[in-house]
Amino acid sequence: MSSYFIWDAQLFELGISNLDQEHQKLISLMNLIYEKNQSASPKEELLKIMNEFIDFVLLHFHHEESHMEKIKFSDLHNHRSIHHRLLSQLKQHHQDFESGSSEKINESFFDFLALWLTTHIQHFDRQYT
């Protein structure tokens, strides 16, 4: 099965090795969720992978914000607010799937992830580089 989300260094690479590696892992986890959803994996398995994704997002946001503190990024407060909103939306998607009757994750979740990639990494994360 081919990947839904593609790492493109020209679009996503920031030139900060550890954060670029974490972005690649985020995309890898996004693809894993998508692939498992497409192959009709059990709901419990999908929820487990979504939890792993959320845990990694939390870790990544912490690393990113620590980097911004270190370089004294002037728009850190706004970036933290954006992270908070993204995390809130992510958790809402998780909760909706967990409490819903569907065995498949709604396509709106993958639309959200695609928007995250194209706007957050390409635009907002580039601001601190």
Secondary structure by P-SEA (a helix, b strand, c coil): ccccccccccccccccaaaaaaaaaaaaaaaaaaaaaaacccaaaaaaaaaaaaaaaaaaaaaaaaaaaaacccaaaaaaaaaaaaaaaaaaaaaaaaacccccccaaaaaaaaaaaaccccccccccc
